[in-house]
Amino acid sequence: MRVVVGIDLGSTTTKAVLIDEDGQVVGRGITNSRSNYEVACGVAREEALIATRFTSLQRELEKLGKQESARKEMIHEAFRMELYLDELAKLTAQVGRVLKGLTYVGSRATLAPAADEVLATMAEEAPQLFQVGVARKSDFFRDLAGAAFVAASEGVSVRRNVPYERLVGLFDRAVLDVETQLTTHSFGDLLARAARRVLSEDSPETQAALLEAVERVAKQPIEELTFVGTGYGRQTLPFPKDAVRSEILCHGRGAHRVFGGTRTVLDIGGQDTKAIQVDEHGVVTSFQMNDRCAAGCGRYLGYIADELNLGLHELGPLALGAKRVVKVNSTCTVFAGAELRERLSLGERREDILAGLHRAIMLRAMSLLARSGGVENELTFTGGGCKNRVATKGLGELVVQNYGEGITPDAHPDSIYMGALGAALFGLDDIRAGKPQILPTFAKAAEAAPAAQ
């Protein structure tokens, strides 16, 4: 299989999309943007490659029959668990190095057994996270491992009389180093381990047939023709300048590719909001961006989540329980915490305050849409903000109020990948135009590095 890779390096998440030579999406990947952007790009790319191979596995299993095709999700969850356990092994090794670096020997002697028990508990409880049908709050290792480490530490710290803060501090120090290491995993080994775990109770004949399908998928070559990057952090991408495109152009083209009738694109990302107008070919004709700061963007909501000691993904569902919409005077990230605390002290419900915060963000977005040219046709909502149900619902209501009932915002489940899709489409243009192949440094390093076992 020959593919083109588009990567969108955002302030919060990094996305990768793989398309084939016909322009069809064959794989998507996402990870949290960490301090090492090259690693973030490499992990997103590996996630997209994994998704591509699972698409191929689905086709192989379908050939074996409907019953075997249903195993794909079971194998996928088992694969995610094997990957998690590999990352957990790296975390365990790094925690050991952090402990060795402690200058006070007494602290090391106290903390080491407690940390070992916490990490062992995490490994024992891993299967509970990766069952078919079980919803996870996040698929990022840092989030999953962090929640599991904190939960296990609560009990261990009491039983062993170890300071809870110092125990959790080991994770905070170790995970930073784990996240900045780019490890190339052996897809074939992980998939085989996952398949054997799922097939352990099947007959030898069934196991043999399914493992042969797994082996065929693992050996299928994937040739990356070229890479194109975009996103908020595009200037820091480990790409040559010729392989970097404007995120405005990429979001416009990606949205138009999925929704051919769209003429307006609203992208709410972590650090900026963009209102983009495109023509019938997906070419940008005008745009407007928020000015100077992250007010009204994902980072603003992230700050509010921190103030409430909640996850960012929890704000939308909580706001759905609002009984009234509290008017918010400022969407400045700097003053957000102060106003939130003031509203809470006055007895306002969290749900009602959050509903007001979401509406304030959407009002800022509507102002950008008006300045960019308004909404006259199909509107597509992209970026991480489109996963927030309250934001999507609020945008739809405001669009109807301002532009009539004939316009309904499109919010695709994979709208967060629109920028990476647009980048990949520009890469496909380059290949068809005969431009030379571009492989960033992390892709070259991954080819040369031995796979993790």
N, C-alpha and C positions, 0 to 999 in steps of 0.2 A: 504494500500500500504506500502510495506517495502522497504526502500531506504538506500543507503550508501552515505555519504556526503564527498566531497573533497573540500578543501578550499585553495586558492592560495593567500597569503598575499603579494602583491607587494608594491613597493615604492610609486606608484601612485594610483593604483586601487586594490581592493580586490575582488576576484571572488569566487563563489561557484557553484558546479555542483552536482546534485543529480542523481544517477543511480539506477535502480531497480535491483532485484536479478538476472536478465538475462544480466546485464551490459548495458542496454539501457538508454540513457539520458532521464530523465523525467522533469528536471527543471534546469534553470541556473539563477544566480543572480550576480549583480555587483554593487559596490559602490565605492566612493572615499576613499582611505586609509587616515584616520584621525589620530589625535594625540593619541587617545585611540584605540589600535589595537583590543582589545576584542570587542569593540562596532562595529568596522569595520567588523570583522568576523561575528558578530551576525546579522548585517544589510544585508550582502551579503547572509547569510544563509536564512534569512526571505524572501529576494527577490526571491531566488531559490524556496522556498516553495510556494510563490505566483504564480510563473510561473508554478509549478507543478499542482496547483489547477486550473489554467486557462486552462491547457491541458485537465484536466478532464471536465471542463465546456464546452469546445468545443465539446467533445464527447456527453455530455448530450444534448446540443443544436442541434446537428446533428440528434439526435433521434426524435426531434420535427419537423424537416423539414428544407429544404434549406433556407427558408426565415428567420427562427429563428436562424439558424447557423450563418448567416451574422451579427447577433447582437453582436457576441463575441467581435469584435474590439470596438464597441460602449461602451459596458459594461467595457471593459478593460481600455479605456481612461477615462471613468467616475470614475472607481476605482482609477486610478492614481491621478485624481483630488481630490477625497475624502482623499486619503493619503496625498497629498500635503496640503490640508486645515487643516488636523490634525497637520502636522508639522508646519504649519504657526501659528496655535494656540499656540504651544509650543514656537515659536519664539516671538510671541506677549507677552506672559507671561514673557519671559526672558528679553525682551526690557524694560518691566515695572520694573523688578528688577534692571536692570542697571540704569534706571532713578532714582530710589529710592536711589541708592548708590552715586549719585552725591552730592558732598559736597556743591556746590554753588546752593542755592535754586532758584536764578534767572534763571540759565541755565535750571533747571528742568522745571520751569514754561513755558519757551519758547519752549523747545524741545518736551515736552510731547504731546501737541496738534498736532504738526507737525508730530511726529512719528505715532500718532494714525491715522492721515489722510493717511499717506503713507501705513500703514498696511491695512487699510480699502480699499484703492485703489487696493492693491495687491489681496485681497480676491475677489473684484468685477471683476477683470480682469482675474482671474484664468481660467474660462471656455474657454478663447481664446487660452490658452496654450495646452488644452487637447481636441482638436477636431480631429476626425478621418481624417488622411491625412495631418495634419499639422506637419511639421518636426520641432523637437526641437533640439537646439544645444547641449543639455545635458539632461539627466534624473535624475541627482543628485540634491537633494533639495538645497544644498548650491549654486550651479550654477544658478538654475532657480530663487530662491528667491533673490539671490544677484543681478542678472540682473534686476529683477522687482523692487527691493528696490531702486537701483540707478536711474532707469528710473523715478520712481514716485517722488523721492527726488528732482530731477532737477526742476520740476514745483512747488512743495510744498515749497522749500526753497526760491524761488523768491516771491511767493504770501505771505508767512508769514514772510519774511525778517529774515530767520534763516540761519546761516552759513551752507552751503552745506556739508563741510567736517565733521562738528560735527554731523550732522544728519546721514550721511553714517557711521560714526564711531560707532554709536549705533548698527548697524547691525554687523559690524566686531567684536564687543565685545560679542554680544549676541549669534551669530551663533556658536561660539566656544563651549559654554556650551550646546547648543542644540545638536551639533554633538557628544558630549561625553556622552549623555544619551541614553541608550538602552531601548527603549519602545517596548513592545510586543503588537502589534495591534490585534484587534479581526477581523480576516479575514471575518468571517460571517457577522459581523455588517457592515464593509466597503463594502462588496460585495452587501449586501441587499440595502444599501443606493445608491450605484451606479446603481443597477438594477432599483430601483424605479425612479431614475432620468431619465433613458433612456426610461422606460416604461410608463411615466406619461400620455401619450396621447393614450395609447392602451386600448382595451376593457378589462373589468374585467376578462373575461375568459382567454385572452392571458396573462395578468399580472399574474394570478394565476398559469398558467402552467409554465411560465418562473421562477417565484419566487420559485416554488417547485423544479425546476432543480437547482437553485442557492442554496437552502437549502441542497439538497442532496450533492452537492460538498463541501459546507462548513462543513458538518458533517463527511465527509470521513476521516477516521483516516490515518495518515501518521506516520509510525514507523521508526525512524532513528536507523539503526542497529549499525553503528559506524561512526567515523570521522577520516579523515587523512588530515594533513595540509602540505603545502609546500610554496615555494615562497622566494623572497628576504628577507622578514622579518620573515622567519620560526623560527628563534631562539627566537623570542619574542612571538610566538603563545601561547595562553593559553591552550596548549595541553600537555599531557604526552610525553616524549621523544619517546616512542614506536609508537606514532601516527604522527610522523613527518618524511617526506621523502625529499630527495634531489630534488631540482627543475629541475636539469638536467635529472634525471631519470624520473620525472613526465612529463616533456615536451616531452621527447623522446617517452615515452609510449603513451601519449595522442595523439600526432601527428600520430604515427603508427596506432593507433586504428581507426582514421578517414580516413587516407590515407594508406592503407595496403602495398602499394608498396614503401613507402618512406624509404630512407636509410640515408638521411641527413636532419637535422632540424636546422633552423636558428631562434633564439629567440631574438628579440630586445625589451627589457623592459625599464623601467624608469631609472634604475641605472646600468644595465649591459647588455652585448650582449654575447650570447652563440652560438657556432657552435657545433652541436652534431651529431655524427655518430651512427646509430643503425643497428642491424642485422635484419634478416627476421622475428624475433619474437618481435622486438621493444626493445630489450635489448641494452643498451648503450655500444659501443665498444671503443669510444674515444671522447674527447671534447676539446674545447679551449674557454677561456673567455677573455674579454677585461681586461687590467691590470690597477690597481691602482685607476682609476677614472671613471667618467660617460661620458667621451668623446665618442661621436658617439652613444649615447643612447637617450632615450626619454627625460631625464632631460635636455640634451643639447638643444633639440628643444624647450622645455618648457622655457628655459632661453631666447632663441631668441624670442619666442612669447611675453615674458614679456617686452623685449626691444622694440618691435614694438607695444606694447599695443594691442595685439591680443590674441584670444583664441588659444590654441594648435591645436584645430580641424580646424582652419582657415588657417594654414600654407600650408598644402597640396594643397587645392583648389587654393590658391594664386600662389603657385609655378607652377601650371599647365599653367598659363598664361605667362610663361617665353619665351622670344625671343632668349635668349642665356644663356649659363651656365657660370656663373662667377667662376673662380678658387678660391677656399678658401684655404688659407695656413695653418690654424689651426682649429682643431676640439676640442680644449681644451675649456671646459665650462667657465673657468676663463677668457680667452681672447676673448671669442666669441663676447661679447658686443662691445669690442674695435674695433675688425675687422669689425663688422657690421657697426658701426658708421663711420669708415674710408671709407668703400665702399660707403655708402650713401653720404658722403661728397664729394666723387669724381664723383657723379652724376649717379651711377649705380642704376638701377631699383630694387625695393624690390623683384619683381618676379624673376629676374635673379639671385640675391644674394641667395634667398631661394632655387632655383634650384641647385646652386653650393653647398650649405650647405647639401642638401639631398644627392647629389652625393658623397660628402666627407664621409658622414656616411656610405653609401653603399660600398664605397671602403674599409673602415675599416672592414666592415662585410665580404667582399670578402677575405681580408687577413686572418681573423679568419677561414673562410671555408677552405682555402688552407692549413693552419697549422693543421687543424683537420683531413685532409685526402682528401680534395677536394670534388667534386660532381660527382658521377658516375651514379647516378640513380635519382629517384624522390626526389625533394627538397621541404620541407614544411616550410613555413614562419609562425611563431607563435609570440605571444606577442602583446602588444598594437601597435607596429610599423606596423603591417600588415593592420591596418585600414587606413593607410596613402597611398593614391593612388599613389603619386609621389614616395614614398619609394618602393612600390611594383613594379611599372613600371621600376624604376631604377635598382632594383635587377634583374628583368627579363632580361633587356638589358645586364647587366654585366655578367650574367650567360651564355647567348648566346655567348658573346664575348670571354669568357674564357673557356667554356666547350662545345660549339657547340649548334646547334639548337635542338638537341634531348631531351633536359632537359628543362622543364617548371616548374617554382616554383608554388606550390600549396598555395593558400591563401584563406582559408575557412572564411565565414562571422563570424564564431564564433571561429576563431583561438586564440583569446585572452583568451579563456577558456581552452586551451589545458593542461596547467599545473594543473588546478583544476580537469580536467577529468582524467589525469594520477593519481592524488592523490586518486580519488574515486576508480579507478580500483585497486590500491594497497590495499585500504580498503576492497574491495570485496574479494580479495585474502585472507586477514586476516580472514574474516568471514567464507569463505569456508574451511580455515585451522583450524577452531574451536577456534580461539583466542577470548578472552573476549571483550565485547562491550566497546567502549571508548566514553564517552560524555564529551566534554570540559565544563568548568565552565559556559560559557555564555548560553549553551544549557540547563543546569540544572536550571540556574536562570530564563530562559524564561519559563520553565515548571512551576516553582513555582510562578512567578510574575503574578499579575492580569492584564488582557488585558486592554489597553487604550480604552476609550470609545470616 
